[in-house]
């Protein structure tokens, strides 16, 4: 495990995996030995997901599946589970979510959120009362209270808004999609090209978990302005967007998660 730190009742840990950084903040630790065991299991699960689903490892199961060297039934159980979730996301988004990119099988639009949500469940099961796991800017929360800053894609180092999870919130998740951090990695699945629209980023908040939030943020960014009506019609999903000109818009229920900041 990589570098970590602790103070009474609290554990922090940073781990590199999947080409990004995962930051753990665990509070309400009463049985440290048990929670540390849960943390080790959560970290191991992230590396396992990378081994199975990495599109940069020729020998990963997802790459071998895409090349026809394996069938879903021959893969570990995580593979059909994730592919089923991807199929559901594609149906929900009317094809704006896709696992096919340049003719290659690639479920990474959902995998990281699913892996983070699963890791947080492990920590909650180990007795951690309050957990924040940030995986490359996508955040899964358990317990609270927590505040999550949403980066301003047009002003590096600044925040566009802050999402608040009150104490007792069981599974709030925050996923952001856009080109600010990693360049234009989201493609319009209908054209195979980067989206042409006026959004700089879009953030999706879901009380059901990061699997859903991640699977909705990616197609929402690809949709552009159409995402507002799409998110409004979905249960358990709210959105916050920053436009290319610096403006913002939100779905109706986003106000329930927007933190009240001192002026």
Buried (B, 14 or more C-beta within 10 A) or exposed (E): EEEBEBEEEBBBBBBEBBEBBBBBBBBBBEEBEBBBBBBBBBBBBBBBBBBBBBBEBEEBBBBBBBEEEBEEEEBEEBBBEBBEBBEBBBEBBEEBBBBEBEEEBBBBBBBBBBBBBBBBBBBBEBBBBBBBBBBBBBBBBBBBBBEBBBBBBBEEEEEBBBBBBEEEBEBBBBBBBBBBBEEEBBBBBEEEEBBEBEBBBBBBBBBBBBBBBBBBBBBBBBBBEEBBEBBEEBEEBBBBBBBEEEEEBBBEBBEEBBBEEEE
